[in-house]
Amino acid sequence: MNTAITLYDILLEQGIAKDRAEKAVSAFITREEVRTTLATKDDLRKVTMWIAGMLVGQVAIMTAIMTLIA
């Protein structure tokens, strides 16, 4: 949040209106928001592995069903 306050002060010093400066500063994402909302490489790897596991399971189930039907 310290960076956002500094940016707000800089915008005010440059002559930007207070309401426009507040809107500009509020558009930035905080470190806490980054940690909780953005996916990391490890998150993507976990999801990819989960999807791959589900695909293998689906193939196994479909193979078993096709074997029972034929």
mmCIF file of the N, C-alpha and C atoms, coordinates in Angstrom:
data_MODEL
# 
_entry.id   MODEL 
# 
loop_
_atom_site.group_PDB 
_atom_site.id 
_atom_site.type_symbol 
_atom_site.label_atom_id 
_atom_site.label_alt_id 
_atom_site.label_comp_id 
_atom_site.label_asym_id 
_atom_site.label_entity_id 
_atom_site.label_seq_id 
_atom_site.pdbx_PDB_ins_code 
_atom_site.Cartn_x 
_atom_site.Cartn_y 
_atom_site.Cartn_z 
_atom_site.occupancy 
_atom_site.B_iso_or_equiv 
_atom_site.pdbx_formal_charge 
_atom_site.auth_seq_id 
_atom_site.auth_comp_id 
_atom_site.auth_asym_id 
_atom_site.auth_atom_id 
_atom_site.pdbx_PDB_model_num 
ATOM 1   N N  . MET A 1 1  ? 0.822   -1.191  0.000   1.00 0.00 ? 1  MET A N  1 
ATOM 2   C CA . MET A 1 1  ? 0.000   0.000   0.000   1.00 0.00 ? 1  MET A CA 1 
ATOM 3   C C  . MET A 1 1  ? 0.866   1.253   0.000   1.00 0.00 ? 1  MET A C  1 
ATOM 4   N N  . ASN A 1 2  ? 2.069   1.142   0.498   1.00 0.00 ? 2  ASN A N  1 
ATOM 5   C CA . ASN A 1 2  ? 2.977   2.270   0.544   1.00 0.00 ? 2  ASN A CA 1 
ATOM 6   C C  . ASN A 1 2  ? 3.244   2.811   -0.852  1.00 0.00 ? 2  ASN A C  1 
ATOM 7   N N  . THR A 1 3  ? 3.393   1.924   -1.830  1.00 0.00 ? 3  THR A N  1 
ATOM 8   C CA . THR A 1 3  ? 3.635   2.343   -3.212  1.00 0.00 ? 3  THR A CA 1 
ATOM 9   C C  . THR A 1 3  ? 2.442   3.115   -3.752  1.00 0.00 ? 3  THR A C  1 
ATOM 10  N N  . ALA A 1 4  ? 1.231   2.670   -3.421  1.00 0.00 ? 4  ALA A N  1 
ATOM 11  C CA . ALA A 1 4  ? 0.023   3.345   -3.905  1.00 0.00 ? 4  ALA A CA 1 
ATOM 12  C C  . ALA A 1 4  ? -0.071  4.759   -3.349  1.00 0.00 ? 4  ALA A C  1 
ATOM 13  N N  . ILE A 1 5  ? 0.290   4.953   -2.100  1.00 0.00 ? 5  ILE A N  1 
ATOM 14  C CA . ILE A 1 5  ? 0.251   6.294   -1.502  1.00 0.00 ? 5  ILE A CA 1 
ATOM 15  C C  . ILE A 1 5  ? 1.284   7.181   -2.189  1.00 0.00 ? 5  ILE A C  1 
ATOM 16  N N  . THR A 1 6  ? 2.443   6.665   -2.456  1.00 0.00 ? 6  THR A N  1 
ATOM 17  C CA . THR A 1 6  ? 3.480   7.429   -3.134  1.00 0.00 ? 6  THR A CA 1 
ATOM 18  C C  . THR A 1 6  ? 3.041   7.807   -4.544  1.00 0.00 ? 6  THR A C  1 
ATOM 19  N N  . LEU A 1 7  ? 2.449   6.868   -5.255  1.00 0.00 ? 7  LEU A N  1 
ATOM 20  C CA . LEU A 1 7  ? 1.962   7.156   -6.597  1.00 0.00 ? 7  LEU A CA 1 
ATOM 21  C C  . LEU A 1 7  ? 0.875   8.223   -6.560  1.00 0.00 ? 7  LEU A C  1 
ATOM 22  N N  . TYR A 1 8  ? -0.011  8.147   -5.592  1.00 0.00 ? 8  TYR A N  1 
ATOM 23  C CA . TYR A 1 8  ? -1.073  9.142   -5.434  1.00 0.00 ? 8  TYR A CA 1 
ATOM 24  C C  . TYR A 1 8  ? -0.467  10.530  -5.223  1.00 0.00 ? 8  TYR A C  1 
ATOM 25  N N  . ASP A 1 9  ? 0.527   10.603  -4.357  1.00 0.00 ? 9  ASP A N  1 
ATOM 26  C CA . ASP A 1 9  ? 1.194   11.886  -4.100  1.00 0.00 ? 9  ASP A CA 1 
ATOM 27  C C  . ASP A 1 9  ? 1.871   12.422  -5.358  1.00 0.00 ? 9  ASP A C  1 
ATOM 28  N N  . ILE A 1 10 ? 2.501   11.544  -6.102  1.00 0.00 ? 10 ILE A N  1 
ATOM 29  C CA . ILE A 1 10 ? 3.165   11.969  -7.337  1.00 0.00 ? 10 ILE A CA 1 
ATOM 30  C C  . ILE A 1 10 ? 2.154   12.504  -8.336  1.00 0.00 ? 10 ILE A C  1 
ATOM 31  N N  . LEU A 1 11 ? 1.028   11.819  -8.460  1.00 0.00 ? 11 LEU A N  1 
ATOM 32  C CA . LEU A 1 11 ? -0.004  12.282  -9.389  1.00 0.00 ? 11 LEU A CA 1 
ATOM 33  C C  . LEU A 1 11 ? -0.542  13.649  -8.980  1.00 0.00 ? 11 LEU A C  1 
ATOM 34  N N  . LEU A 1 12 ? -0.736  13.843  -7.686  1.00 0.00 ? 12 LEU A N  1 
ATOM 35  C CA . LEU A 1 12 ? -1.214  15.145  -7.209  1.00 0.00 ? 12 LEU A CA 1 
ATOM 36  C C  . LEU A 1 12 ? -0.194  16.241  -7.473  1.00 0.00 ? 12 LEU A C  1 
ATOM 37  N N  . GLU A 1 13 ? 1.085   15.922  -7.279  1.00 0.00 ? 13 GLU A N  1 
ATOM 38  C CA . GLU A 1 13 ? 2.137   16.906  -7.531  1.00 0.00 ? 13 GLU A CA 1 
ATOM 39  C C  . GLU A 1 13 ? 2.200   17.288  -9.009  1.00 0.00 ? 13 GLU A C  1 
ATOM 40  N N  . GLN A 1 14 ? 1.827   16.373  -9.883  1.00 0.00 ? 14 GLN A N  1 
ATOM 41  C CA . GLN A 1 14 ? 1.856   16.636  -11.322 1.00 0.00 ? 14 GLN A CA 1 
ATOM 42  C C  . GLN A 1 14 ? 0.619   17.393  -11.794 1.00 0.00 ? 14 GLN A C  1 
ATOM 43  N N  . GLY A 1 15 ? -0.286  17.690  -10.875 1.00 0.00 ? 15 GLY A N  1 
ATOM 44  C CA . GLY A 1 15 ? -1.449  18.489  -11.223 1.00 0.00 ? 15 GLY A CA 1 
ATOM 45  C C  . GLY A 1 15 ? -2.681  17.692  -11.617 1.00 0.00 ? 15 GLY A C  1 
ATOM 46  N N  . ILE A 1 16 ? -2.658  16.386  -11.386 1.00 0.00 ? 16 ILE A N  1 
ATOM 47  C CA . ILE A 1 16 ? -3.828  15.552  -11.686 1.00 0.00 ? 16 ILE A CA 1 
ATOM 48  C C  . ILE A 1 16 ? -4.886  15.811  -10.604 1.00 0.00 ? 16 ILE A C  1 
ATOM 49  N N  . ALA A 1 17 ? -6.147  15.878  -11.010 1.00 0.00 ? 17 ALA A N  1 
ATOM 50  C CA . ALA A 1 17 ? -7.237  16.098  -10.060 1.00 0.00 ? 17 ALA A CA 1 
ATOM 51  C C  . ALA A 1 17 ? -7.304  14.932  -9.071  1.00 0.00 ? 17 ALA A C  1 
ATOM 52  N N  . LYS A 1 18 ? -7.762  15.218  -7.833  1.00 0.00 ? 18 LYS A N  1 
ATOM 53  C CA . LYS A 1 18 ? -7.791  14.203  -6.776  1.00 0.00 ? 18 LYS A CA 1 
ATOM 54  C C  . LYS A 1 18 ? -8.636  12.992  -7.162  1.00 0.00 ? 18 LYS A C  1 
ATOM 55  N N  . ASP A 1 19 ? -9.809  13.226  -7.745  1.00 0.00 ? 19 ASP A N  1 
ATOM 56  C CA . ASP A 1 19 ? -10.662 12.090  -8.084  1.00 0.00 ? 19 ASP A CA 1 
ATOM 57  C C  . ASP A 1 19 ? -10.038 11.208  -9.174  1.00 0.00 ? 19 ASP A C  1 
ATOM 58  N N  . ARG A 1 20 ? -9.381  11.838  -10.149 1.00 0.00 ? 20 ARG A N  1 
ATOM 59  C CA . ARG A 1 20 ? -8.708  11.063  -11.201 1.00 0.00 ? 20 ARG A CA 1 
ATOM 60  C C  . ARG A 1 20 ? -7.497  10.321  -10.644 1.00 0.00 ? 20 ARG A C  1 
ATOM 61  N N  . ALA A 1 21 ? -6.776  10.950  -9.720  1.00 0.00 ? 21 ALA A N  1 
ATOM 62  C CA . ALA A 1 21 ? -5.612  10.295  -9.107  1.00 0.00 ? 21 ALA A CA 1 
ATOM 63  C C  . ALA A 1 21 ? -6.064  9.092   -8.280  1.00 0.00 ? 21 ALA A C  1 
ATOM 64  N N  . GLU A 1 22 ? -7.168  9.242   -7.533  1.00 0.00 ? 22 GLU A N  1 
ATOM 65  C CA . GLU A 1 22 ? -7.683  8.125   -6.727  1.00 0.00 ? 22 GLU A CA 1 
ATOM 66  C C  . GLU A 1 22 ? -8.102  6.963   -7.621  1.00 0.00 ? 22 GLU A C  1 
ATOM 67  N N  . LYS A 1 23 ? -8.752  7.248   -8.747  1.00 0.00 ? 23 LYS A N  1 
ATOM 68  C CA . LYS A 1 23 ? -9.160  6.195   -9.673  1.00 0.00 ? 23 LYS A CA 1 
ATOM 69  C C  . LYS A 1 23 ? -7.945  5.487   -10.267 1.00 0.00 ? 23 LYS A C  1 
ATOM 70  N N  . ALA A 1 24 ? -6.927  6.253   -10.608 1.00 0.00 ? 24 ALA A N  1 
ATOM 71  C CA . ALA A 1 24 ? -5.720  5.663   -11.191 1.00 0.00 ? 24 ALA A CA 1 
ATOM 72  C C  . ALA A 1 24 ? -5.013  4.762   -10.192 1.00 0.00 ? 24 ALA A C  1 
ATOM 73  N N  . VAL A 1 25 ? -4.903  5.206   -8.948  1.00 0.00 ? 25 VAL A N  1 
ATOM 74  C CA . VAL A 1 25 ? -4.218  4.421   -7.924  1.00 0.00 ? 25 VAL A CA 1 
ATOM 75  C C  . VAL A 1 25 ? -5.024  3.180   -7.569  1.00 0.00 ? 25 VAL A C  1 
ATOM 76  N N  . SER A 1 26 ? -6.353  3.289   -7.527  1.00 0.00 ? 26 SER A N  1 
ATOM 77  C CA . SER A 1 26 ? -7.171  2.133   -7.167  1.00 0.00 ? 26 SER A CA 1 
ATOM 78  C C  . SER A 1 26 ? -7.155  1.067   -8.255  1.00 0.00 ? 26 SER A C  1 
ATOM 79  N N  . ALA A 1 27 ? -6.747  1.414   -9.474  1.00 0.00 ? 27 ALA A N  1 
ATOM 80  C CA . ALA A 1 27 ? -6.682  0.439   -10.561 1.00 0.00 ? 27 ALA A CA 1 
ATOM 81  C C  . ALA A 1 27 ? -5.517  -0.531  -10.394 1.00 0.00 ? 27 ALA A C  1 
ATOM 82  N N  . PHE A 1 28 ? -4.506  -0.159  -9.618  1.00 0.00 ? 28 PHE A N  1 
ATOM 83  C CA . PHE A 1 28 ? -3.364  -1.035  -9.398  1.00 0.00 ? 28 PHE A CA 1 
ATOM 84  C C  . PHE A 1 28 ? -3.734  -2.151  -8.437  1.00 0.00 ? 28 PHE A C  1 
ATOM 85  N N  . ILE A 1 29 ? -3.145  -3.317  -8.666  1.00 0.00 ? 29 ILE A N  1 
ATOM 86  C CA . ILE A 1 29 ? -3.406  -4.473  -7.821  1.00 0.00 ? 29 ILE A CA 1 
ATOM 87  C C  . ILE A 1 29 ? -2.381  -4.494  -6.684  1.00 0.00 ? 29 ILE A C  1 
ATOM 88  N N  . THR A 1 30 ? -2.822  -4.829  -5.484  1.00 0.00 ? 30 THR A N  1 
ATOM 89  C CA . THR A 1 30 ? -1.919  -4.867  -4.331  1.00 0.00 ? 30 THR A CA 1 
ATOM 90  C C  . THR A 1 30 ? -1.189  -6.205  -4.275  1.00 0.00 ? 30 THR A C  1 
ATOM 91  N N  . ARG A 1 31 ? -0.175  -6.291  -3.460  1.00 0.00 ? 31 ARG A N  1 
ATOM 92  C CA . ARG A 1 31 ? 0.580   -7.532  -3.328  1.00 0.00 ? 31 ARG A CA 1 
ATOM 93  C C  . ARG A 1 31 ? -0.302  -8.655  -2.785  1.00 0.00 ? 31 ARG A C  1 
ATOM 94  N N  . GLU A 1 32 ? -1.186  -8.323  -1.850  1.00 0.00 ? 32 GLU A N  1 
ATOM 95  C CA . GLU A 1 32 ? -2.090  -9.338  -1.291  1.00 0.00 ? 32 GLU A CA 1 
ATOM 96  C C  . GLU A 1 32 ? -3.025  -9.868  -2.380  1.00 0.00 ? 32 GLU A C  1 
ATOM 97  N N  . GLU A 1 33 ? -3.521  -8.980  -3.221  1.00 0.00 ? 33 GLU A N  1 
ATOM 98  C CA . GLU A 1 33 ? -4.390  -9.410  -4.315  1.00 0.00 ? 33 GLU A CA 1 
ATOM 99  C C  . GLU A 1 33 ? -3.629  -10.275 -5.311  1.00 0.00 ? 33 GLU A C  1 
ATOM 100 N N  . VAL A 1 34 ? -2.379  -9.942  -5.547  1.00 0.00 ? 34 VAL A N  1 
ATOM 101 C CA . VAL A 1 34 ? -1.552  -10.750 -6.448  1.00 0.00 ? 34 VAL A CA 1 
ATOM 102 C C  . VAL A 1 34 ? -1.405  -12.155 -5.883  1.00 0.00 ? 34 VAL A C  1 
ATOM 103 N N  . ARG A 1 35 ? -1.117  -12.251 -4.593  1.00 0.00 ? 35 ARG A N  1 
ATOM 104 C CA . ARG A 1 35 ? -0.892  -13.548 -3.967  1.00 0.00 ? 35 ARG A CA 1 
ATOM 105 C C  . ARG A 1 35 ? -2.153  -14.404 -3.967  1.00 0.00 ? 35 ARG A C  1 
ATOM 106 N N  . THR A 1 36 ? -3.321  -13.783 -3.865  1.00 0.00 ? 36 THR A N  1 
ATOM 107 C CA . THR A 1 36 ? -4.552  -14.556 -3.750  1.00 0.00 ? 36 THR A CA 1 
ATOM 108 C C  . THR A 1 36 ? -5.282  -14.766 -5.066  1.00 0.00 ? 36 THR A C  1 
ATOM 109 N N  . THR A 1 37 ? -5.012  -13.972 -6.098  1.00 0.00 ? 37 THR A N  1 
ATOM 110 C CA . THR A 1 37 ? -5.808  -14.080 -7.315  1.00 0.00 ? 37 THR A CA 1 
ATOM 111 C C  . THR A 1 37 ? -5.039  -14.580 -8.528  1.00 0.00 ? 37 THR A C  1 
ATOM 112 N N  . LEU A 1 38 ? -3.766  -14.310 -8.640  1.00 0.00 ? 38 LEU A N  1 
ATOM 113 C CA . LEU A 1 38 ? -3.022  -14.717 -9.828  1.00 0.00 ? 38 LEU A CA 1 
ATOM 114 C C  . LEU A 1 38 ? -2.478  -16.137 -9.671  1.00 0.00 ? 38 LEU A C  1 
ATOM 115 N N  . ALA A 1 39 ? -2.474  -16.891 -10.762 1.00 0.00 ? 39 ALA A N  1 
ATOM 116 C CA . ALA A 1 39 ? -1.975  -18.260 -10.740 1.00 0.00 ? 39 ALA A CA 1 
ATOM 117 C C  . ALA A 1 39 ? -0.459  -18.275 -10.927 1.00 0.00 ? 39 ALA A C  1 
ATOM 118 N N  . THR A 1 40 ? 0.199   -19.119 -10.155 1.00 0.00 ? 40 THR A N  1 
ATOM 119 C CA . THR A 1 40 ? 1.641   -19.293 -10.299 1.00 0.00 ? 40 THR A CA 1 
ATOM 120 C C  . THR A 1 40 ? 1.908   -20.466 -11.230 1.00 0.00 ? 40 THR A C  1 
ATOM 121 N N  . LYS A 1 41 ? 3.159   -20.659 -11.594 1.00 0.00 ? 41 LYS A N  1 
ATOM 122 C CA . LYS A 1 41 ? 3.524   -21.803 -12.431 1.00 0.00 ? 41 LYS A CA 1 
ATOM 123 C C  . LYS A 1 41 ? 3.182   -23.109 -11.722 1.00 0.00 ? 41 LYS A C  1 
ATOM 124 N N  . ASP A 1 42 ? 3.376   -23.150 -10.411 1.00 0.00 ? 42 ASP A N  1 
ATOM 125 C CA . ASP A 1 42 ? 3.062   -24.360 -9.650  1.00 0.00 ? 42 ASP A CA 1 
ATOM 126 C C  . ASP A 1 42 ? 1.553   -24.623 -9.671  1.00 0.00 ? 42 ASP A C  1 
ATOM 127 N N  . ASP A 1 43 ? 0.742   -23.577 -9.563  1.00 0.00 ? 43 ASP A N  1 
ATOM 128 C CA . ASP A 1 43 ? -0.711  -23.740 -9.650  1.00 0.00 ? 43 ASP A CA 1 
ATOM 129 C C  . ASP A 1 43 ? -1.108  -24.324 -10.999 1.00 0.00 ? 43 ASP A C  1 
ATOM 130 N N  . LEU A 1 44 ? -0.527  -23.795 -12.066 1.00 0.00 ? 44 LEU A N  1 
ATOM 131 C CA . LEU A 1 44 ? -0.835  -24.287 -13.403 1.00 0.00 ? 44 LEU A CA 1 
ATOM 132 C C  . LEU A 1 44 ? -0.395  -25.735 -13.588 1.00 0.00 ? 44 LEU A C  1 
ATOM 133 N N  . ARG A 1 45 ? 0.753   -26.087 -13.008 1.00 0.00 ? 45 ARG A N  1 
ATOM 134 C CA . ARG A 1 45 ? 1.231   -27.470 -13.092 1.00 0.00 ? 45 ARG A CA 1 
ATOM 135 C C  . ARG A 1 45 ? 0.275   -28.406 -12.370 1.00 0.00 ? 45 ARG A C  1 
ATOM 136 N N  . LYS A 1 46 ? -0.192  -28.011 -11.197 1.00 0.00 ? 46 LYS A N  1 
ATOM 137 C CA . LYS A 1 46 ? -1.123  -28.844 -10.441 1.00 0.00 ? 46 LYS A CA 1 
ATOM 138 C C  . LYS A 1 46 ? -2.428  -29.057 -11.200 1.00 0.00 ? 46 LYS A C  1 
ATOM 139 N N  . VAL A 1 47 ? -2.946  -28.005 -11.792 1.00 0.00 ? 47 VAL A N  1 
ATOM 140 C CA . VAL A 1 47 ? -4.188  -28.121 -12.556 1.00 0.00 ? 47 VAL A CA 1 
ATOM 141 C C  . VAL A 1 47 ? -3.979  -28.997 -13.776 1.00 0.00 ? 47 VAL A C  1 
ATOM 142 N N  . THR A 1 48 ? -2.854  -28.841 -14.448 1.00 0.00 ? 48 THR A N  1 
ATOM 143 C CA . THR A 1 48 ? -2.559  -29.655 -15.630 1.00 0.00 ? 48 THR A CA 1 
ATOM 144 C C  . THR A 1 48 ? -2.460  -31.127 -15.256 1.00 0.00 ? 48 THR A C  1 
ATOM 145 N N  . MET A 1 49 ? -1.811  -31.421 -14.149 1.00 0.00 ? 49 MET A N  1 
ATOM 146 C CA . MET A 1 49 ? -1.695  -32.809 -13.708 1.00 0.00 ? 49 MET A CA 1 
ATOM 147 C C  . MET A 1 49 ? -3.062  -33.369 -13.323 1.00 0.00 ? 49 MET A C  1 
ATOM 148 N N  . TRP A 1 50 ? -3.903  -32.576 -12.706 1.00 0.00 ? 50 TRP A N  1 
ATOM 149 C CA . TRP A 1 50 ? -5.244  -33.008 -12.332 1.00 0.00 ? 50 TRP A CA 1 
ATOM 150 C C  . TRP A 1 50 ? -6.064  -33.315 -13.587 1.00 0.00 ? 50 TRP A C  1 
ATOM 151 N N  . ILE A 1 51 ? -5.977  -32.450 -14.586 1.00 0.00 ? 51 ILE A N  1 
ATOM 152 C CA . ILE A 1 51 ? -6.711  -32.663 -15.833 1.00 0.00 ? 51 ILE A CA 1 
ATOM 153 C C  . ILE A 1 51 ? -6.196  -33.914 -16.543 1.00 0.00 ? 51 ILE A C  1 
ATOM 154 N N  . ALA A 1 52 ? -4.881  -34.118 -16.553 1.00 0.00 ? 52 ALA A N  1 
ATOM 155 C CA . ALA A 1 52 ? -4.310  -35.312 -17.178 1.00 0.00 ? 52 ALA A CA 1 
ATOM 156 C C  . ALA A 1 52 ? -4.785  -36.574 -16.465 1.00 0.00 ? 52 ALA A C  1 
ATOM 157 N N  . GLY A 1 53 ? -4.853  -36.525 -15.144 1.00 0.00 ? 53 GLY A N  1 
ATOM 158 C CA . GLY A 1 53 ? -5.354  -37.667 -14.381 1.00 0.00 ? 53 GLY A CA 1 
ATOM 159 C C  . GLY A 1 53 ? -6.809  -37.960 -14.692 1.00 0.00 ? 53 GLY A C  1 
ATOM 160 N N  . MET A 1 54 ? -7.610  -36.912 -14.808 1.00 0.00 ? 54 MET A N  1 
ATOM 161 C CA . MET A 1 54 ? -9.020  -37.093 -15.157 1.00 0.00 ? 54 MET A CA 1 
ATOM 162 C C  . MET A 1 54 ? -9.156  -37.696 -16.550 1.00 0.00 ? 54 MET A C  1 
ATOM 163 N N  . LEU A 1 55 ? -8.315  -37.269 -17.486 1.00 0.00 ? 55 LEU A N  1 
ATOM 164 C CA . LEU A 1 55 ? -8.358  -37.802 -18.848 1.00 0.00 ? 55 LEU A CA 1 
ATOM 165 C C  . LEU A 1 55 ? -8.030  -39.294 -18.852 1.00 0.00 ? 55 LEU A C  1 
ATOM 166 N N  . VAL A 1 56 ? -7.012  -39.689 -18.110 1.00 0.00 ? 56 VAL A N  1 
ATOM 167 C CA . VAL A 1 56 ? -6.649  -41.110 -18.021 1.00 0.00 ? 56 VAL A CA 1 
ATOM 168 C C  . VAL A 1 56 ? -7.808  -41.898 -17.418 1.00 0.00 ? 56 VAL A C  1 
ATOM 169 N N  . GLY A 1 57 ? -8.439  -41.347 -16.381 1.00 0.00 ? 57 GLY A N  1 
ATOM 170 C CA . GLY A 1 57 ? -9.581  -42.011 -15.766 1.00 0.00 ? 57 GLY A CA 1 
ATOM 171 C C  . GLY A 1 57 ? -10.750 -42.154 -16.732 1.00 0.00 ? 57 GLY A C  1 
ATOM 172 N N  . GLN A 1 58 ? -11.014 -41.136 -17.510 1.00 0.00 ? 58 GLN A N  1 
ATOM 173 C CA . GLN A 1 58 ? -12.102 -41.194 -18.487 1.00 0.00 ? 58 GLN A CA 1 
ATOM 174 C C  . GLN A 1 58 ? -11.825 -42.250 -19.551 1.00 0.00 ? 58 GLN A C  1 
ATOM 175 N N  . VAL A 1 59 ? -10.590 -42.309 -20.018 1.00 0.00 ? 59 VAL A N  1 
ATOM 176 C CA . VAL A 1 59 ? -10.227 -43.318 -21.016 1.00 0.00 ? 59 VAL A CA 1 
ATOM 177 C C  . VAL A 1 59 ? -10.403 -44.716 -20.431 1.00 0.00 ? 59 VAL A C  1 
ATOM 178 N N  . ALA A 1 60 ? -9.986  -44.907 -19.177 1.00 0.00 ? 60 ALA A N  1 
ATOM 179 C CA . ALA A 1 60 ? -10.131 -46.217 -18.538 1.00 0.00 ? 60 ALA A CA 1 
ATOM 180 C C  . ALA A 1 60 ? -11.598 -46.594 -18.390 1.00 0.00 ? 60 ALA A C  1 
ATOM 181 N N  . ILE A 1 61 ? -12.433 -45.668 -17.992 1.00 0.00 ? 61 ILE A N  1 
ATOM 182 C CA . ILE A 1 61 ? -13.866 -45.948 -17.833 1.00 0.00 ? 61 ILE A CA 1 
ATOM 183 C C  . ILE A 1 61 ? -14.506 -46.243 -19.182 1.00 0.00 ? 61 ILE A C  1 
ATOM 184 N N  . MET A 1 62 ? -14.192 -45.461 -20.188 1.00 0.00 ? 62 MET A N  1 
ATOM 185 C CA . MET A 1 62 ? -14.767 -45.682 -21.512 1.00 0.00 ? 62 MET A CA 1 
ATOM 186 C C  . MET A 1 62 ? -14.302 -47.021 -22.090 1.00 0.00 ? 62 MET A C  1 
ATOM 187 N N  . THR A 1 63 ? -13.064 -47.388 -21.841 1.00 0.00 ? 63 THR A N  1 
ATOM 188 C CA . THR A 1 63 ? -12.562 -48.681 -22.303 1.00 0.00 ? 63 THR A CA 1 
ATOM 189 C C  . THR A 1 63 ? -13.311 -49.813 -21.613 1.00 0.00 ? 63 THR A C  1 
ATOM 190 N N  . ALA A 1 64 ? -13.551 -49.688 -20.334 1.00 0.00 ? 64 ALA A N  1 
ATOM 191 C CA . ALA A 1 64 ? -14.289 -50.723 -19.592 1.00 0.00 ? 64 ALA A CA 1 
ATOM 192 C C  . ALA A 1 64 ? -15.729 -50.817 -20.104 1.00 0.00 ? 64 ALA A C  1 
ATOM 193 N N  . ILE A 1 65 ? -16.369 -49.695 -20.348 1.00 0.00 ? 65 ILE A N  1 
ATOM 194 C CA . ILE A 1 65 ? -17.739 -49.699 -20.853 1.00 0.00 ? 65 ILE A CA 1 
ATOM 195 C C  . ILE A 1 65 ? -17.794 -50.340 -22.238 1.00 0.00 ? 65 ILE A C  1 
ATOM 196 N N  . MET A 1 66 ? -16.866 -49.961 -23.097 1.00 0.00 ? 66 MET A N  1 
ATOM 197 C CA . MET A 1 66 ? -16.835 -50.524 -24.450 1.00 0.00 ? 66 MET A CA 1 
ATOM 198 C C  . MET A 1 66 ? -16.564 -52.026 -24.422 1.00 0.00 ? 66 MET A C  1 
ATOM 199 N N  . THR A 1 67 ? -15.749 -52.477 -23.482 1.00 0.00 ? 67 THR A N  1 
ATOM 200 C CA . THR A 1 67 ? -15.465 -53.908 -23.350 1.00 0.00 ? 67 THR A CA 1 
ATOM 201 C C  . THR A 1 67 ? -16.722 -54.653 -22.906 1.00 0.00 ? 67 THR A C  1 
ATOM 202 N N  . LEU A 1 68 ? -17.490 -54.069 -21.988 1.00 0.00 ? 68 LEU A N  1 
ATOM 203 C CA . LEU A 1 68 ? -18.720 -54.702 -21.502 1.00 0.00 ? 68 LEU A CA 1 
ATOM 204 C C  . LEU A 1 68 ? -19.785 -54.753 -22.594 1.00 0.00 ? 68 LEU A C  1 
ATOM 205 N N  . ILE A 1 69 ? -19.853 -53.711 -23.419 1.00 0.00 ? 69 ILE A N  1 
ATOM 206 C CA . ILE A 1 69 ? -20.871 -53.645 -24.461 1.00 0.00 ? 69 ILE A CA 1 
ATOM 207 C C  . ILE A 1 69 ? -20.541 -54.625 -25.591 1.00 0.00 ? 69 ILE A C  1 
ATOM 208 N N  . ALA A 1 70 ? -19.275 -54.744 -25.958 1.00 0.00 ? 70 ALA A N  1 
ATOM 209 C CA . ALA A 1 70 ? -18.882 -55.576 -27.112 1.00 0.00 ? 70 ALA A CA 1 
ATOM 210 C C  . ALA A 1 70 ? -18.835 -57.005 -26.771 1.00 0.00 ? 70 ALA A C  1 
# 
